[in-house]
């Protein structure tokens, strides 16, 4: 079993990896938004050709990227402010170990898992349906989520 300091270091490392991934995502979204704006600027607008909707489509795409940047930026700010600490409840920064896998409570905006110290961690939001289901049970008991059944082993 790991010491409290080891667990805290692990949480800080996971949090740092999540922050780095969110920063990469924001940069990618900004690039995509700039490309959509560039495409919109290069085409005639509705005033010049009432049948050319490409400009409007490119502007809508740009606006979609802007919304994603806003949402991702808010999650990034939340994680940058987070201070990992020892925990025995499911909350931001907690590690949840189940018989099915390991979860790190951070954000649901990242699609990939994180590997650390020989373990894979799925990144999930505190508000995700899975975490809501697990908040209702105690460590050592079974959780039924959809058609799956697994055991909540520990919360770090």
N, C-alpha and C positions, 0 to 999 in steps of 0.2 A: 504494500500500500504506500502511496506517495505521501510525503509530508505536506503540511499546509503551504509551506514556501514553494514547493515544487508545483503544487496545483495552482497557486497564484501566478507563478511564472508561466505556466502552461496557458492560463486564461489570458495573460497579457500578450503572449505570443499569438494566440488565436485572434484576439481583438486587433492586434497590429496587422495581421494578415488580412482580416476583413476590411480594415481601413484602406490598405494598399489596393485591394481588389476593387473597392468602391471608387477610389481615385482613378484607377485605370478605366473603369466603366464611365465615369463622368467625362474623362478626356475623349474616349471613343464616341460618346454621345455628342459632345461639342463638335468633333470633326464631322460627324454625320449631319448635324444641324447646319454647319457652315456649308457643306456640300449641297444640301437641299436649298439653302438660300441662294447659293451661286447658280444652281439650276433655275431657280425661279427668276433670278435677275437676267438670265440669258434668253428668256423666252418672252414673246409678246403677251401682253395681258389681255384681259377680256375687253378692254376699251378699244384695242386695236383689232382684235379678231374675236367676234362673239362665239366662235366655235372652238377656240383654243383654250382648253381647261388645264393644260399642262402646268402653267404658272400657278394656278390656284391649287392644284394637287401638290406641287412642290412646296408651296407655302403652308399647306395643311400638314405635310410631312415635317417641315421645319417646326411647326407649332407642337406637333406630337413629340419630337425630340426635346423641345424646350420643357414640356411637362415632365418628361422622364428625367431630365437634368435636375429639375426642381425637386422631384420626389427623391432621387438618389442623393442629391445634396443635403436634403433634410436628414436622411438616414445616416449619411456620412458625418454630419455635425453631431448627431446623437451619439454615434460610436466614438467619435473623437473626444467627447466629454465624459464618456463612461470610465469609471474607475473599478476595475475588477476587485472583488473581495470574496472572502470565504462565504459560502451560501449553502443552505440546506433546502432552499425553496427554488422553484422555477421562476427565474427573473433574468433580466438582461445581464449577459456575461456568465451565466451559469452553464456548466457542462452537465448534460443529462445522459446517463448511461443506461441503456436498456439491453435486453437480450437480443434485440434486433439490430442495434447499432448505437453510435454515439452522436449526440447533437450538441451544438453550441448555439445558445440563444443570442442572436445578433440581429440579423435582418433577413427577410425573405427575398431580397432583391438580387441576391447572388445565386447563380445557377449551379455553380460547381462546389464540390466538397473540398475540404482542406485536410491535407495529411500532415500530422505532427506526431512525433515520437512513436511511429509505428502504428498509429490509429488514424482512421478516416473519420472526419466530423462533418455531419450534414449541418448546414447553416439554416436555421429556422428563426422565424419571428416569434416573439413572446405571444403574439395574438393569433398565431396559426392554429387551425383546428386541432392539429396533433398535440400541441402544447396545452391547449385548453382541456383536451381530454386527459392529459397526464396530470394536470393540476388538481384533478378531482380524486386522485389515488395517492396512497402512501408508498414510500419506498418498500420494496419487497413484495408488492402485490401485482396482480396481472392487470393489464390495460387492454381493452378491446377498442380498436379503432378501425371502423369499416369492417372488413372481413378478416382483419389481422388481429392476432392475440399475441402479446408479448409481456415480459416482466419489466417493471421499473426497478432497476438494480440499484442505482444511487444518483444523487444530485450533488455535484461539487461546486 
